[in-house]
Amino acid sequence: MAEESWTRCIEVRGQSFTLVFIRRPFREGLEVRIETPWGLISVPELGLGEQALIERARSILEGELARRGQ
């Protein structure tokens, strides 16, 4: 069984971000990676599903953008 990945784009505070979802064999849940101007952010899913992971990523990005005054 091979690693599975797919992307989703979201907009936060007028900026577009690409979320790369990764599901690996023999591991529970998903992981999402977000390329940002300030570096890579990796967020584990913790069994809540793709939509919850999108909302968690959005919340993290909101916080980072607010902290950076953007």
N, C-alpha and C positions, 0 to 999 in steps of 0.2 A: 504494500500500500504506500503510495507516494504522498508527499506533502501537497496540500491543496491551498491555493491562495486566490483571492479576488480583491477587487478595489471598489470603493465607494467614495464619492466626493461630497464634502459638506462645506457649507459657508458659515463662518463665525465672524461676527463684527465686520462684515464686508470683505473678508479675506477667504479665499478658497483653499481647502486642504484636502489632500488625498489620503484616505485611510486604506492601508493594505492589511487585509485579514489573512491570517495564517492558521491552518489547522494541520497539525502534525500527527502522523500515526502513533498510536500507543501513548498519547497524551490527552488528558481531558480538557475540554474547552477550546476556546480560540485565543488568539493574541492579535492585537491590532498595532501596527506601526504607523506613525505619523511623521512625515518629513516636514520640518519647520525651518524657517530661516535661522533659528537659534540652535538647531540640532534635531536628532531623532528622539521621538518619544515612543516608548513601548508600554502597552497597557494590556494586562491579562484580563480574561473575560470572567473568570470565577463562576462559571456555570449559569449565568443569567441570560445568555443568548445574544444574538447579533444586534438587535435593536437597543438593548440595554448597554451594550458595549459602545455603540454609536453615541448614545446620550452621555456616557461616562467620558468618552473622548472629547465631546463637545464641551462638557463642563471643565475638563482639564485645560483645553485650549482657551476658553473664556477667561479662566483664572490667569493663565500665562499672558494673554494679551492685555488684561487689566493691569497686571503687575508691571508690564513693560510700557504701559501708557499708550497702547495702540487701540 
